[in-house]
Amino acid sequence: MSKRRRVEDNEKESGNEESTNGLVQRQSPEIQLLPAALEHSIFGVQPTNDFVRVVSDFLYMQVGKENVEIEAKLGVLLDKKTRERIRLPVYCETVISPYDDRWMIFESNMTLEQHKSFNNLLNNRFIETKSPSHKGQPVEYKHTYEIDKFYDTKDGRIRVTRDRKTGEIVEGGIVQKVRIADLNIYSPNTKLDYRISVNAEIPKKMPEGPHSFERNKDRLSYTHQIVKVDLTQVKVTDGGSQDLTHELEVEFIDPRILLEEKLKIENRQENRYVEIVEHFLNNIRMLAKNAI
Amino acid sequence: MSKRRRVEDNEKESGNEESTNGLVQRQSPEIQLLPAALEHSIFGVQPTNDFVRVVSDFLYMQVGKENVEIEAKLGVLLDKKTRERIRLPVYCETVISPYDDRWMIFESNMTLEQHKSFNNLLNNRFIETKSPSHKGQPVEYKHTYEIDKFYDTKDGRIRVTRDRKTGEIVEGGIVQKVRIADLNIYSPNTKLDYRISVNAEIPKKMPEGPHSFERNKDRLSYTHQIVKVDLTQVKVTDGGSQDLTHELEVEFIDPRILLEEKLKIENRQENRYVEIVEHFLNNIRMLAKNAI
């Protein structure tokens, strides 16, 4: 190690090192008292968490667009070449740069065991919040069986969603889904990564002609305050072959509540924009943490 | 894109995409009301921030060791090969894995302009907290001129620190500094990265013989509650050559207050361990954010 440049090497074995600290700690017998009210910092304030800021800014750009939906899905970030989970030299959950993510894909799938475990977790939470002693807001729960049929038209792919029992098209069930933007989150300390997606679901008229493929969805929806957690088993039928996947997504029940707060920011009013983003992140993070 | 596997590609131009969301948002005229009391999540709780958890765990392992000092320094993470700032495909502040950091070095240096700007920032804050209308705790301020002389002995390098004006050895001024562990933080959205270091400063007897090199330190120390921010100009004299560097470090005035909280965790008592770690991080983050 050079003495001239203040370069610190990563070789931990080089034990002896010049220090910049002349004022050595006085290890007096009395330990300093921890102030009862610890201020946020020497500046009295707390910086916005960089992760939260990046996600907030990302959503800020998108939330005003028409027919927008905002969701976060659990899955795995895979290296396109190796098809294995990506590995970065980072030690904690981090947002992948959208300018440097072309080498990876996000697979929104999980094992049947993981799916079952989330099912148990959310069912238990549902029961817990229904107990008379529960102080907070209850979780509501709904089981739906739907079928999506996809039509490839000259204006793009259109999805028609029907209730599998009644055969009727569900409310807002004919849409064209257009991807707007994604933000991938690498989470090396949990079994699953996640992706935050903004899509537009543009209402369409019923398409003509035959559909190209279909998808059966067996879905458990858990709603709580402003989010919905969907645990879905998806069976895709495409000609003779079938494929079964298991998905978990968190979405805003109504993304316009985020838009409302954005408008307050623009009008320099007090707002809860960041609180809502953190609430959304807390949900997907709690679920990622619980992935077995 | 395959319809079979639920793989989502990163090519944003592929606008039409099958959706997993059958329950399309009902864009009813009434926007959902934002609950006055938004719970942390569907589980009622907030996960510990992964970044904070990683730093907390890192310090937890080290804080009980003897004569320990904990500091965070601003600087730049450089690629050993290119000598340029490292670039990772991440979008926010993140902890570098200590198992994958051998390819980088941390240079705890900054430009004279950055140093001056921090000086102004901290002086202004000092004045602000001294105003009679200030509600919080004051910042204290001290200017010291010291000289470190380094002696290479058979037991390792020993540092002797003297007050430059009086020539007297400062309190706790004869030590051997031993590096224990480092955690590097890459901060792509600020001009500077930072490193959290744990060192032991072992008290020693005055070494004999001549010293091998010396270092002049012109230091401004700003103390606030439990931390000290040192802004130091260091002049290293090694034979005929001289080198001038500018450093900023945040350190715990007494790291044993963190140890106290660790012991409470071990005894399953209520504690403020994470609060203290966050306070420490807030300080270095506020400073990193303000780097010009």
Contacts between the chains, C-beta under 8 A, distances in Angstrom:
chain1	res1	chain2	res2	distance
A	3	B	213	5.8
A	3	B	236	6.2
A	3	B	238	5.4
A	4	B	236	6.2
A	4	B	238	6.3
A	4	B	241	6.8
A	4	B	243	4.5
A	5	B	107	7.1
A	5	B	109	7.4
A	5	B	243	6.7
A	5	B	245	7.5
A	6	B	75	8.0
A	6	B	107	6.5
A	6	B	108	5.2
A	6	B	109	5.1
A	6	B	234	6.9
A	6	B	245	4.4
A	6	B	247	6.6
A	7	B	78	8.0
A	7	B	105	5.5
A	7	B	106	7.7
A	7	B	107	5.1
A	8	B	105	6.6
A	8	B	106	4.9
A	8	B	107	7.3
A	8	B	108	6.2
A	8	B	182	7.5
A	8	B	195	7.1
A	9	B	105	5.6
A	10	B	101	5.3
A	10	B	102	5.5
A	10	B	104	6.7
A	10	B	105	6.4
A	10	B	106	7.6
A	10	B	182	7.2
A	11	B	102	7.9
A	12	B	179	6.4
A	12	B	181	7.0
A	12	B	182	7.5
A	14	B	179	7.1
A	15	B	156	6.7
A	15	B	178	4.8
A	15	B	179	6.1
A	16	B	156	4.2
A	16	B	157	3.9
A	16	B	176	6.8
A	16	B	177	7.2
A	16	B	178	6.9
A	17	B	157	7.4
A	17	B	177	5.6
A	17	B	178	7.6
A	17	B	179	5.3
A	17	B	199	7.6
A	18	B	148	7.3
A	18	B	150	6.0
A	18	B	157	7.1
A	18	B	159	6.8
A	18	B	177	7.4
A	18	B	215	6.8
A	19	B	148	7.4
A	19	B	159	5.9
A	19	B	175	7.7
A	19	B	177	4.3
A	19	B	199	7.2
A	19	B	201	7.2
A	20	B	73	7.8
A	20	B	108	7.3
A	20	B	217	7.3
A	20	B	230	7.5
A	20	B	232	5.8
A	20	B	234	6.3
A	20	B	247	5.4
A	20	B	249	6.6
A	21	B	69	6.8
A	21	B	71	7.1
A	21	B	177	7.9
A	21	B	201	7.5
A	21	B	230	7.3
A	21	B	249	7.4
A	21	B	251	7.2
A	22	B	144	7.1
A	22	B	146	4.2
A	22	B	148	6.2
A	22	B	161	4.4
A	22	B	170	6.5
A	22	B	173	7.4
A	22	B	217	5.5
A	22	B	219	6.9
A	23	B	144	7.0
A	23	B	170	7.2
A	23	B	219	7.6
A	23	B	221	6.6
A	23	B	228	7.6
A	23	B	230	7.5
A	24	B	69	8.0
A	24	B	161	7.3
A	24	B	170	7.4
A	24	B	171	7.2
A	24	B	172	3.5
A	24	B	173	6.5
A	24	B	175	5.8
A	24	B	201	5.5
A	25	B	67	7.8
A	25	B	69	5.6
A	25	B	172	6.9
A	25	B	201	6.9
A	25	B	253	7.6
A	25	B	254	6.6
A	25	B	255	7.2
A	26	B	171	6.0
A	26	B	172	6.0
A	27	B	67	6.7
A	27	B	172	7.6
A	27	B	256	7.8
A	31	B	254	6.2
A	31	B	256	4.5
A	31	B	257	6.3
A	31	B	260	6.2
A	32	B	226	6.6
A	32	B	253	6.0
A	32	B	254	3.8
A	32	B	256	7.2
A	32	B	257	5.3
A	33	B	257	7.8
A	34	B	226	6.9
A	34	B	257	5.0
A	34	B	260	7.2
A	34	B	261	7.6
A	34	B	272	6.5
A	34	B	276	7.2
A	35	B	137	7.2
A	35	B	225	5.3
A	35	B	226	7.1
A	38	B	225	6.3
A	38	B	226	7.1
A	38	B	272	7.4
A	38	B	275	6.2
A	38	B	276	7.2
A	38	B	279	5.4
A	39	B	136	5.3
A	39	B	137	6.2
A	39	B	224	7.5
A	39	B	225	6.3
A	39	B	279	7.8
A	40	B	279	7.1
A	40	B	282	5.3
A	41	B	224	8.0
A	41	B	279	6.8
A	41	B	282	4.0
A	41	B	283	4.7
A	41	B	286	5.1
A	42	B	122	7.8
A	42	B	125	6.5
A	42	B	139	6.1
A	42	B	222	6.7
A	42	B	224	4.1
A	42	B	225	7.9
A	42	B	227	6.7
A	42	B	229	6.2
A	42	B	283	5.6
A	42	B	286	7.3
A	43	B	125	6.0
A	43	B	286	5.2
A	44	B	136	5.2
A	45	B	286	7.2
A	46	B	282	5.2
A	47	B	282	6.4
A	47	B	285	4.7
A	47	B	286	5.3
A	47	B	289	5.5
A	49	B	49	7.0
A	49	B	51	8.0
A	50	B	92	4.3
A	50	B	93	3.9
A	50	B	187	7.3
A	50	B	189	6.0
A	50	B	285	7.7
A	51	B	49	8.0
A	51	B	51	7.1
A	51	B	92	4.7
A	51	B	93	7.2
A	53	B	92	7.5
A	54	B	91	5.2
A	54	B	92	4.6
A	54	B	189	7.7
A	67	B	25	7.8
A	67	B	27	6.7
A	69	B	21	6.7
A	69	B	24	7.9
A	69	B	25	5.6
A	71	B	21	7.1
A	73	B	20	7.8
A	78	B	7	8.0
A	88	B	88	6.5
A	88	B	89	7.1
A	88	B	90	7.0
A	89	B	88	7.1
A	89	B	96	5.9
A	89	B	97	4.9
A	89	B	100	3.6
A	89	B	101	6.8
A	90	B	88	7.0
A	90	B	90	6.5
A	90	B	94	4.7
A	90	B	95	6.5
A	90	B	96	6.3
A	90	B	97	6.0
A	90	B	186	7.7
A	91	B	54	5.2
A	91	B	94	7.6
A	91	B	95	4.1
A	91	B	96	6.5
A	91	B	97	4.4
A	91	B	98	7.0
A	91	B	183	7.7
A	92	B	50	4.3
A	92	B	51	4.7
A	92	B	53	7.4
A	92	B	54	4.6
A	92	B	94	6.2
A	92	B	95	4.9
A	93	B	50	4.0
A	93	B	51	7.2
A	94	B	90	4.8
A	94	B	91	7.6
A	94	B	92	6.2
A	94	B	94	4.1
A	95	B	90	6.5
A	95	B	91	4.1
A	95	B	92	4.8
A	96	B	89	5.9
A	96	B	90	6.3
A	96	B	91	6.4
A	97	B	89	4.9
A	97	B	90	6.0
A	97	B	91	4.4
A	97	B	188	7.9
A	98	B	91	7.0
A	100	B	89	3.6
A	101	B	10	5.2
A	101	B	89	6.7
A	102	B	10	5.4
A	102	B	11	7.8
A	104	B	10	6.7
A	105	B	7	5.4
A	105	B	8	6.6
A	105	B	9	5.6
A	105	B	10	6.5
A	106	B	7	7.6
A	106	B	8	4.9
A	106	B	10	7.6
A	107	B	5	7.1
A	107	B	6	6.6
A	107	B	7	5.1
A	107	B	8	7.4
A	108	B	6	5.1
A	108	B	8	6.2
A	108	B	20	7.3
A	109	B	5	7.5
A	109	B	6	5.1
A	122	B	42	7.8
A	125	B	42	6.5
A	125	B	43	6.0
A	136	B	39	5.3
A	136	B	44	5.2
A	137	B	35	7.2
A	137	B	39	6.2
A	139	B	42	6.1
A	144	B	22	7.1
A	144	B	23	7.0
A	146	B	22	4.3
A	148	B	18	7.4
A	148	B	19	7.5
A	148	B	22	6.2
A	150	B	18	5.9
A	156	B	15	6.7
A	156	B	16	4.1
A	157	B	16	4.1
A	157	B	17	7.5
A	157	B	18	7.0
A	159	B	18	6.8
A	159	B	19	5.9
A	161	B	22	4.4
A	161	B	24	7.3
A	170	B	22	6.5
A	170	B	23	7.2
A	170	B	24	7.4
A	171	B	24	7.2
A	171	B	26	6.0
A	172	B	24	3.5
A	172	B	25	6.9
A	172	B	26	6.0
A	172	B	27	7.6
A	173	B	22	7.4
A	173	B	24	6.5
A	175	B	19	7.6
A	175	B	24	5.8
A	176	B	16	6.8
A	177	B	16	7.2
A	177	B	17	5.6
A	177	B	18	7.3
A	177	B	19	4.2
A	177	B	21	7.8
A	178	B	15	4.8
A	178	B	16	6.8
A	178	B	17	7.5
A	179	B	12	6.5
A	179	B	14	7.1
A	179	B	15	6.1
A	179	B	17	5.1
A	181	B	12	6.9
A	182	B	8	7.5
A	182	B	10	7.1
A	182	B	12	7.5
A	183	B	91	7.7
A	184	B	10	8.0
A	186	B	90	7.7
A	187	B	50	7.3
A	188	B	97	7.9
A	189	B	50	6.0
A	189	B	54	7.7
A	195	B	8	7.1
A	197	B	8	8.0
A	199	B	17	7.5
A	199	B	19	7.1
A	201	B	19	7.2
A	201	B	21	7.4
A	201	B	24	5.4
A	201	B	25	6.9
A	213	B	3	5.7
A	215	B	18	7.0
A	217	B	20	7.4
A	217	B	22	5.5
A	219	B	22	6.9
A	219	B	23	7.6
A	221	B	23	6.6
A	222	B	42	6.7
A	224	B	39	7.5
A	224	B	41	8.0
A	224	B	42	4.1
A	225	B	35	5.3
A	225	B	38	6.3
A	225	B	39	6.3
A	225	B	42	7.9
A	226	B	32	6.6
A	226	B	34	6.9
A	226	B	35	7.1
A	226	B	38	7.1
A	227	B	42	6.7
A	228	B	23	7.6
A	229	B	42	6.2
A	230	B	20	7.6
A	230	B	21	7.3
A	230	B	23	7.5
A	232	B	20	6.0
A	234	B	6	6.9
A	234	B	20	6.3
A	236	B	3	6.2
A	236	B	4	6.1
A	238	B	3	5.4
A	238	B	4	6.3
A	241	B	4	6.8
A	243	B	4	4.5
A	243	B	5	6.7
A	245	B	5	7.5
A	245	B	6	4.5
A	247	B	6	6.6
A	247	B	20	5.5
A	249	B	20	6.6
A	249	B	21	7.4
A	251	B	21	7.2
A	253	B	25	7.7
A	253	B	32	6.0
A	254	B	25	6.6
A	254	B	31	6.2
A	254	B	32	3.8
A	255	B	25	7.1
A	256	B	27	7.8
A	256	B	31	4.5
A	256	B	32	7.2
A	257	B	31	6.2
A	257	B	32	5.3
A	257	B	33	7.8
A	257	B	34	5.0
A	260	B	31	6.2
A	260	B	34	7.2
A	261	B	34	7.6
A	272	B	34	6.5
A	272	B	38	7.4
A	275	B	38	6.2
A	276	B	34	7.2
A	276	B	38	7.2
A	279	B	38	5.4
A	279	B	39	7.8
A	279	B	40	7.1
A	279	B	41	6.8
A	282	B	40	5.3
A	282	B	41	4.0
A	282	B	46	5.2
A	282	B	47	6.4
A	283	B	41	4.7
A	283	B	42	5.6
A	285	B	47	4.7
A	285	B	50	7.7
A	286	B	41	5.1
A	286	B	42	7.3
A	286	B	43	5.2
A	286	B	45	7.1
A	286	B	47	5.3
A	289	B	47	5.5
